[in-house]
Amino acid sequence: MPYDEPDETDPMMLVGVELPADELASLERAIVFAEEFARMGFGEEKLLGMFRNPFYAGAHQAYLALGEKKVAEIVRENVHFWGAIRFREREYDPATGMAHLPVLEERGE
């Protein structure tokens, strides 16, 4: 079978479905998305911009369902909680002959 033609009898073929969701599901989706990216070091504006962007379909659907005010509140809470510290690795310094381990640092915005 050619590479570009999927086999309909293949049990491993990916099939996407859309499931109905209520406001609670949208709220949970927004919280999980905000937490994940806040933990990666995203700030409030960048994270809120991702919710506004239709490219991020799941986050954008939550944004449309919950509204700007509620999503901004969720983003603010998660960035405040998870964005307080972040990890940063330091390189080996040949001048001192020391290797620096990952350092916890306060994030100042």
N, CA and C atoms as an extended XYZ file, in Angstrom:
327
Properties=species:S:1:pos:R:3:atomname:S:1:resname:S:1:resid:I:1 pbc="F F F"
N         0.839       -1.172        0.000 N   MET     1
C         0.000        0.000        0.000 CA  MET     1
C         0.894        1.248        0.000 C   MET     1
N         0.583        2.263       -0.804 N   PRO     2
C         1.366        3.494       -0.827 CA  PRO     2
C         1.349        4.203        0.527 C   PRO     2
N         2.391        4.941        0.780 N   TYR     3
C         2.563        5.625        2.055 CA  TYR     3
C         1.443        6.629        2.335 C   TYR     3
N         0.998        7.375        1.341 N   ASP     4
C         0.029        8.452        1.530 CA  ASP     4
C        -1.407        7.983        1.687 C   ASP     4
N        -1.686        6.734        1.406 N   GLU     5
C        -3.063        6.250        1.473 CA  GLU     5
C        -3.268        5.429        2.744 C   GLU     5
N        -4.084        5.922        3.688 N   PRO     6
C        -4.297        5.146        4.916 CA  PRO     6
C        -5.155        3.914        4.662 C   PRO     6
N        -4.909        2.907        5.440 N   ASP     7
C        -5.678        1.667        5.350 CA  ASP     7
C        -6.829        1.759        6.343 C   ASP     7
N        -8.068        1.752        5.858 N   GLU     8
C        -9.228        1.897        6.732 CA  GLU     8
C        -9.410        0.731        7.687 C   GLU     8
N        -8.760       -0.385        7.439 N   THR     9
C        -8.877       -1.539        8.334 CA  THR     9
C        -7.793       -1.541        9.409 C   THR     9
N        -6.916       -0.567        9.376 N   ASP    10
C        -5.824       -0.471       10.349 CA  ASP    10
C        -6.393       -0.078       11.717 C   ASP    10
N        -6.269       -0.937       12.728 N   PRO    11
C        -6.827       -0.612       14.046 CA  PRO    11
C        -6.046        0.490       14.771 C   PRO    11
N        -4.852        0.810       14.304 N   MET    12
C        -4.038        1.834       14.941 CA  MET    12
C        -4.207        3.209       14.297 C   MET    12
N        -5.078        3.329       13.317 N   MET    13
C        -5.293        4.602       12.653 CA  MET    13
C        -5.910        5.599       13.640 C   MET    13
N        -5.364        6.784       13.693 N   LEU    14
C        -5.867        7.809       14.603 CA  LEU    14
C        -7.186        8.369       14.091 C   LEU    14
N        -8.126        8.500       14.996 N   VAL    15
C        -9.426        9.061       14.660 CA  VAL    15
C        -9.742       10.118       15.703 C   VAL    15
N        -9.971       11.341       15.273 N   GLY    16
C       -10.304       12.426       16.194 CA  GLY    16
C       -11.807       12.581       16.313 C   GLY    16
N       -12.257       12.842       17.528 N   VAL    17
C       -13.672       13.093       17.764 CA  VAL    17
C       -13.816       14.339       18.622 C   VAL    17
N       -14.937       14.992       18.505 N   GLU    18
C       -15.220       16.160       19.326 CA  GLU    18
C       -16.284       15.782       20.331 C   GLU    18
N       -16.025       16.075       21.588 N   LEU    19
C       -16.957       15.733       22.646 CA  LEU    19
C       -17.603       16.998       23.195 C   LEU    19
N       -18.875       16.928       23.554 N   PRO    20
C       -19.515       18.105       24.137 CA  PRO    20
C       -18.916       18.396       25.514 C   PRO    20
N       -18.804       19.650       25.867 N   ALA    21
C       -18.227       20.029       27.152 CA  ALA    21
C       -19.011       21.198       27.735 C   ALA    21
N       -19.124       21.194       29.049 N   ASP    22
C       -19.830       22.270       29.724 CA  ASP    22
C       -18.832       23.303       30.244 C   ASP    22
N       -19.333       24.262       31.028 N   GLU    23
C       -18.470       25.335       31.527 CA  GLU    23
C       -17.413       24.809       32.489 C   GLU    23
N       -17.753       23.789       33.261 N   LEU    24
C       -16.786       23.210       34.194 CA  LEU    24
C       -15.597       22.608       33.441 C   LEU    24
N       -15.864       21.941       32.331 N   ALA    25
C       -14.782       21.372       31.524 CA  ALA    25
C       -13.900       22.478       30.956 C   ALA    25
N       -14.508       23.573       30.522 N   SER    26
C       -13.739       24.713       30.011 CA  SER    26
C       -12.893       25.335       31.107 C   SER    26
N       -13.452       25.422       32.309 N   LEU    27
C       -12.723       25.972       33.452 CA  LEU    27
C       -11.508       25.103       33.774 C   LEU    27
N       -11.702       23.792       33.826 N   GLU    28
C       -10.591       22.883       34.115 CA  GLU    28
C        -9.533       22.929       33.024 C   GLU    28
N        -9.955       23.028       31.774 N   ARG    29
C        -9.010       23.112       30.655 CA  ARG    29
C        -8.165       24.375       30.783 C   ARG    29
N        -8.801       25.488       31.119 N   ALA    30
C        -8.077       26.753       31.261 CA  ALA    30
C        -7.071       26.683       32.403 C   ALA    30
N        -7.475       26.075       33.509 N   ILE    31
C        -6.577       25.964       34.669 CA  ILE    31
C        -5.356       25.109       34.334 C   ILE    31
N        -5.583       23.975       33.687 N   VAL    32
C        -4.469       23.069       33.344 CA  VAL    32
C        -3.515       23.730       32.354 C   VAL    32
N        -4.067       24.383       31.343 N   PHE    33
C        -3.238       25.060       30.348 CA  PHE    33
C        -2.411       26.166       31.008 C   PHE    33
N        -3.062       26.984       31.847 N   ALA    34
C        -2.365       28.086       32.516 CA  ALA    34
C        -1.280       27.565       33.451 C   ALA    34
N        -1.576       26.498       34.174 N   GLU    35
C        -0.588       25.942       35.092 CA  GLU    35
C         0.630       25.411       34.343 C   GLU    35
N         0.381       24.671       33.272 N   GLU    36
C         1.491       24.089       32.521 CA  GLU    36
C         2.452       25.156       32.003 C   GLU    36
N         1.917       26.192       31.399 N   PHE    37
C         2.789       27.206       30.818 CA  PHE    37
C         3.364       28.156       31.862 C   PHE    37
N         2.655       28.373       32.962 N   ALA    38
C         3.215       29.180       34.053 CA  ALA    38
C         4.406       28.458       34.672 C   ALA    38
N         4.319       27.138       34.771 N   ARG    39
C         5.427       26.363       35.326 CA  ARG    39
C         6.639       26.382       34.399 C   ARG    39
N         6.407       26.618       33.112 N   MET    40
C         7.521       26.707       32.164 CA  MET    40
C         8.110       28.118       32.128 C   MET    40
N         7.538       29.045       32.901 N   GLY    41
C         8.109       30.381       33.019 CA  GLY    41
C         7.416       31.468       32.224 C   GLY    41
N         6.255       31.189       31.645 N   PHE    42
C         5.539       32.215       30.886 CA  PHE    42
C         4.947       33.246       31.844 C   PHE    42
N         5.010       34.509       31.454 N   GLY    43
C         4.411       35.580       32.227 CA  GLY    43
C         2.939       35.753       31.882 C   GLY    43
N         2.269       36.653       32.601 N   GLU    44
C         0.833       36.861       32.412 CA  GLU    44
C         0.470       37.277       30.993 C   GLU    44
N         1.154       38.259       30.456 N   GLU    45
C         0.792       38.768       29.128 CA  GLU    45
C         1.002       37.726       28.028 C   GLU    45
N         2.120       37.026       28.095 N   LYS    46
C         2.403       36.015       27.076 CA  LYS    46
C         1.385       34.875       27.156 C   LYS    46
N         1.059       34.454       28.369 N   LEU    47
C         0.115       33.365       28.561 CA  LEU    47
C        -1.298       33.774       28.144 C   LEU    47
N        -1.704       34.976       28.495 N   LEU    48
C        -3.021       35.462       28.087 CA  LEU    48
C        -3.094       35.606       26.569 C   LEU    48
N        -1.989       35.978       25.952 N   GLY    49
C        -1.925       36.061       24.493 CA  GLY    49
C        -2.130       34.699       23.837 C   GLY    49
N        -1.657       33.649       24.495 N   MET    50
C        -1.858       32.303       23.963 CA  MET    50
C        -3.337       31.913       24.019 C   MET    50
N        -4.025       32.303       25.079 N   PHE    51
C        -5.458       32.028       25.169 CA  PHE    51
C        -6.228       32.775       24.078 C   PHE    51
N        -5.782       33.954       23.736 N   ARG    52
C        -6.461       34.759       22.716 CA  ARG    52
C        -6.208       34.241       21.303 C   ARG    52
N        -5.139       33.477       21.119 N   ASN    53
C        -4.716       33.019       19.802 CA  ASN    53
C        -5.472       31.753       19.389 C   ASN    53
N        -6.226       31.787       18.279 N   PRO    54
C        -6.969       30.603       17.834 CA  PRO    54
C        -6.088       29.406       17.475 C   PRO    54
N        -4.787       29.606       17.277 N   PHE    55
C        -3.885       28.492       16.985 CA  PHE    55
C        -3.903       27.473       18.119 C   PHE    55
N        -4.002       27.941       19.366 N   TYR    56
C        -4.070       27.072       20.545 CA  TYR    56
C        -5.543       26.755       20.791 C   TYR    56
N        -6.068       25.791       20.035 N   ALA    57
C        -7.508       25.538       19.968 CA  ALA    57
C        -8.139       25.260       21.332 C   ALA    57
N        -7.551       24.410       22.132 N   GLY    58
C        -8.128       24.074       23.432 CA  GLY    58
C        -8.189       25.270       24.354 C   GLY    58
N        -7.095       25.989       24.438 N   ALA    59
C        -7.056       27.179       25.289 CA  ALA    59
C        -7.985       28.257       24.754 C   ALA    59
N        -8.023       28.407       23.450 N   HIS    60
C        -8.871       29.438       22.848 CA  HIS    60
C       -10.357       29.118       23.044 C   HIS    60
N       -10.726       27.856       22.965 N   GLN    61
C       -12.112       27.468       23.227 CA  GLN    61
C       -12.492       27.810       24.662 C   GLN    61
N       -11.606       27.548       25.601 N   ALA    62
C       -11.861       27.898       26.998 CA  ALA    62
C       -11.993       29.411       27.150 C   ALA    62
N       -11.160       30.147       26.428 N   TYR    63
C       -11.201       31.611       26.457 CA  TYR    63
C       -12.556       32.120       25.952 C   TYR    63
N       -13.039       31.546       24.866 N   LEU    64
C       -14.328       31.960       24.312 CA  LEU    64
C       -15.477       31.587       25.246 C   LEU    64
N       -15.384       30.428       25.895 N   ALA    65
C       -16.453       29.966       26.779 CA  ALA    65
C       -16.491       30.735       28.097 C   ALA    65
N       -15.311       31.056       28.643 N   LEU    66
C       -15.247       31.685       29.967 CA  LEU    66
C       -15.178       33.200       29.930 C   LEU    66
N       -14.619       33.739       28.863 N   GLY    67
C       -14.480       35.184       28.759 CA  GLY    67
C       -13.131       35.677       29.238 C   GLY    67
N       -12.796       36.872       28.812 N   GLU    68
C       -11.491       37.486       29.109 CA  GLU    68
C       -11.253       37.631       30.615 C   GLU    68
N       -12.250       38.098       31.339 N   LYS    69
C       -12.077       38.386       32.771 CA  LYS    69
C       -11.732       37.121       33.562 C   LYS    69
N       -12.473       36.041       33.350 N   LYS    70
C       -12.246       34.794       34.084 CA  LYS    70
C       -10.905       34.170       33.709 C   LYS    70
N       -10.573       34.173       32.426 N   VAL    71
C        -9.292       33.600       31.987 CA  VAL    71
C        -8.125       34.419       32.541 C   VAL    71
N        -8.257       35.736       32.548 N   ALA    72
C        -7.198       36.594       33.105 CA  ALA    72
C        -6.994       36.301       34.588 C   ALA    72
N        -8.079       36.039       35.305 N   GLU    73
C        -7.983       35.694       36.729 CA  GLU    73
C        -7.250       34.364       36.918 C   GLU    73
N        -7.582       33.382       36.104 N   ILE    74
C        -6.930       32.064       36.171 CA  ILE    74
C        -5.443       32.194       35.850 C   ILE    74
N        -5.123       32.944       34.816 N   VAL    75
C        -3.724       33.149       34.423 CA  VAL    75
C        -2.965       33.840       35.546 C   VAL    75
N        -3.538       34.894       36.097 N   ARG    76
C        -2.879       35.649       37.178 CA  ARG    76
C        -2.588       34.742       38.377 C   ARG    76
N        -3.573       33.934       38.786 N   GLU    77
C        -3.381       33.030       39.925 CA  GLU    77
C        -2.266       32.028       39.664 C   GLU    77
N        -2.252       31.441       38.474 N   ASN    78
C        -1.246       30.423       38.173 CA  ASN    78
C         0.145       31.007       38.028 C   ASN    78
N         0.257       32.162       37.403 N   VAL    79
C         1.577       32.788       37.277 CA  VAL    79
C         2.084       33.216       38.653 C   VAL    79
N         1.184       33.700       39.491 N   HIS    80
C         1.590       34.092       40.853 CA  HIS    80
C         2.065       32.873       41.642 C   HIS    80
N         1.338       31.764       41.531 N   PHE    81
C         1.680       30.571       42.306 CA  PHE    81
C         2.870       29.816       41.728 C   PHE    81
N         2.805       29.470       40.445 N   TRP    82
C         3.839       28.635       39.825 CA  TRP    82
C         5.012       29.426       39.279 C   TRP    82
N         4.843       30.705       39.064 N   GLY    83
C         5.910       31.495       38.470 CA  GLY    83
C         6.808       32.178       39.475 C   GLY    83
N         6.675       31.829       40.763 N   ALA    84
C         7.466       32.494       41.794 CA  ALA    84
C         8.949       32.162       41.703 C   ALA    84
N         9.270       30.942       41.315 N   ILE    85
C        10.670       30.536       41.139 CA  ILE    85
C        10.809       29.866       39.792 C   ILE    85
N        11.995       29.869       39.284 N   ARG    86
C        12.254       29.112       38.062 CA  ARG    86
C        13.682       28.596       38.106 C   ARG    86
N        13.916       27.550       37.367 N   PHE    87
C        15.235       26.919       37.333 CA  PHE    87
C        16.042       27.495       36.183 C   PHE    87
N        17.311       27.661       36.441 N   ARG    88
C        18.196       28.135       35.386 CA  ARG    88
C        19.513       27.390       35.523 C   ARG    88
N        19.981       26.840       34.435 N   GLU    89
C        21.243       26.115       34.469 CA  GLU    89
C        22.374       27.056       34.121 C   GLU    89
N        23.481       26.828       34.754 N   ARG    90
C        24.664       27.636       34.494 CA  ARG    90
C        25.735       26.743       33.878 C   ARG    90
N        26.537       27.330       33.042 N   GLU    91
C        27.586       26.586       32.339 CA  GLU    91
C        28.848       26.483       33.199 C   GLU    91
N        29.704       25.634       32.772 N   TYR    92
C        31.022       25.489       33.387 CA  TYR    92
C        31.824       26.761       33.152 C   TYR    92
N        32.456       27.258       34.190 N   ASP    93
C        33.248       28.482       34.095 CA  ASP    93
C        34.732       28.105       34.082 C   ASP    93
N        35.379       28.169       32.899 N   PRO    94
C        36.783       27.757       32.827 CA  PRO    94
C        37.718       28.676       33.618 C   PRO    94
N        37.328       29.929       33.843 N   ALA    95
C        38.187       30.852       34.590 CA  ALA    95
C        38.334       30.414       36.044 C   ALA    95
N        37.263       29.945       36.637 N   THR    96
C        37.321       29.522       38.038 CA  THR    96
C        37.491       28.017       38.181 C   THR    96
N        37.242       27.276       37.093 N   GLY    97
C        37.335       25.832       37.147 CA  GLY    97
C        36.170       25.176       37.867 C   GLY    97
N        35.064       25.919       37.988 N   MET    98
C        33.912       25.404       38.713 CA  MET    98
C        32.724       25.187       37.772 C   MET    98
N        31.982       24.146       38.055 N   ALA    99
C        30.730       23.912       37.347 CA  ALA    99
C        29.595       24.351       38.248 C   ALA    99
N        28.659       25.073       37.686 N   HIS   100
C        27.537       25.577       38.471 CA  HIS   100
C        26.338       24.666       38.285 C   HIS   100
N        25.707       24.298       39.395 N   LEU   101
C        24.520       23.478       39.358 CA  LEU   101
C        23.303       24.363       39.106 C   LEU   101
N        22.150       23.749       38.731 N   PRO   102
C        20.936       24.538       38.573 CA  PRO   102
C        20.648       25.329       39.850 C   PRO   102
N        20.227       26.557       39.689 N   VAL   103
C        20.021       27.467       40.802 CA  VAL   103
C        18.544       27.853       40.873 C   VAL   103
N        18.013       27.889       42.083 N   LEU   104
C        16.666       28.440       42.273 CA  LEU   104
C        16.815       29.934       42.443 C   LEU   104
N        15.990       30.667       41.763 N   GLU   105
C        16.077       32.117       41.889 CA  GLU   105
C        14.687       32.713       41.907 C   GLU   105
N        14.530       33.804       42.609 N   GLU   106
C        13.276       34.529       42.608 CA  GLU   106
C        13.096       35.168       41.262 C   GLU   106
N        11.907       35.119       40.725 N   ARG   107
C        11.661       35.729       39.423 CA  ARG   107
C        11.073       37.111       39.654 C   ARG   107
N        11.761       38.107       39.182 N   GLY   108
C        11.270       39.473       39.282 CA  GLY   108
C        10.711       39.923       37.955 C   GLY   108
N         9.460       40.335       37.973 N   GLU   109
C         8.866       40.785       36.691 CA  GLU   109
C         8.674       42.271       36.734 C   GLU   109
